[in-house]
Amino acid sequence: DRSNLTEEQRRAMLTRILTAFGVEKNIAADDVLAQATAFYDYVESTFAPTAYYREWPLQMQVGSQFMNGIADLVLESRQGLLVIDHKSYAGAVATLPQKAQ
């Protein structure tokens, strides 16, 4: 979502995306738009970010092991950095703690 776009521009962009994936009949653009707006309202009121970095590459070294990835969203604020990275898992809920390790 691009917060610098008008609501109509956001709706048009979302409609194009939903149509491209063939899910426009199953997912209402206005519902997704409302969720995105609620998400950004929460982020703004809770963290007051000074910068948003979307699809931000991350690297970390622990001992001799290197980890690379791309975070969905990194927020910069007075408190520091906040990494928001959505994951999906097709397994059973009971197996989530094991998968997370």
C-alpha positions in Angstrom: 0.0 0.0 0.0 1.3 3.5 -0.8 0.1 6.0 1.8 0.9 8.9 -0.5 -1.9 7.9 -2.9 -5.4 9.1 -2.7 -8.1 6.6 -1.6 -9.3 6.3 -5.2 -5.8 5.6 -6.5 -5.3 3.0 -3.7 -8.6 1.3 -4.7 -7.7 1.3 -8.4 -4.2 -0.2 -7.6 -5.8 -2.8 -5.4 -8.4 -3.7 -8.0 -5.6 -4.2 -10.6 -3.7 -6.5 -8.2 -6.8 -8.6 -7.2 -7.7 -8.9 -10.9 -4.2 -9.9 -11.9 -4.3 -12.8 -9.3 -7.9 -13.7 -10.4 -9.3 -13.2 -6.9 -11.4 -10.1 -7.5 -14.6 -12.0 -7.2 -13.6 -13.5 -3.8 -11.9 -10.6 -2.1 -13.6 -7.2 -2.0 -11.2 -4.3 -2.7 -12.9 -2.1 -0.1 -12.4 -4.8 2.6 -8.7 -5.0 1.9 -8.4 -1.2 1.7 -10.1 -0.9 5.1 -7.7 -3.4 6.6 -4.7 -1.6 5.1 -5.9 1.7 6.4 -6.5 0.2 9.9 -3.0 -1.3 9.9 -1.3 2.0 8.9 -3.5 3.9 11.5 -2.3 1.5 14.2 1.3 1.8 13.1 1.2 5.6 13.1 -0.5 5.9 16.5 1.6 3.2 18.2 5.1 3.7 16.7 5.1 7.2 15.1 7.5 6.0 12.4 9.8 8.6 10.8 10.4 6.3 7.8 8.9 3.2 6.1 11.1 0.7 4.2 9.2 -1.8 2.1 10.7 -5.1 1.0 13.9 -4.1 2.8 17.0 -6.5 2.6 18.4 -7.7 5.9 21.6 -9.5 6.8 22.9 -10.8 10.0 25.9 -12.9 11.1 25.7 -15.2 14.1 29.1 -16.8 14.7 30.1 -18.3 11.3 26.5 -18.4 10.0 25.2 -15.7 7.7 21.4 -15.0 7.4 19.9 -13.1 4.6 16.3 -12.1 4.0 13.9 -9.4 2.9 11.6 -7.9 5.4 8.1 -6.9 4.3 8.3 -3.7 6.2 10.9 -2.0 8.4 9.8 1.0 10.4 12.3 3.6 11.7 11.2 5.5 14.8 12.6 7.2 17.9 12.5 3.8 19.7 14.6 2.2 17.0 13.8 -0.2 14.2 10.7 -2.4 14.0 10.7 -5.3 11.6 7.3 -6.5 10.3 7.5 -9.7 8.2 4.4 -11.6 7.4 4.7 -15.4 7.2 2.3 -18.1 6.1 2.4 -21.7 7.1 0.2 -24.4 5.6 0.7 -26.8 8.5 -1.4 -27.5 11.6 -1.6 -24.9 14.3 -0.2 -27.4 16.8 3.0 -27.6 14.8 3.6 -23.8 14.7 6.0 -23.7 17.8 8.1 -26.5 16.3 8.2 -24.8 12.9 9.1 -21.4 14.4 12.3 -22.9 15.9 
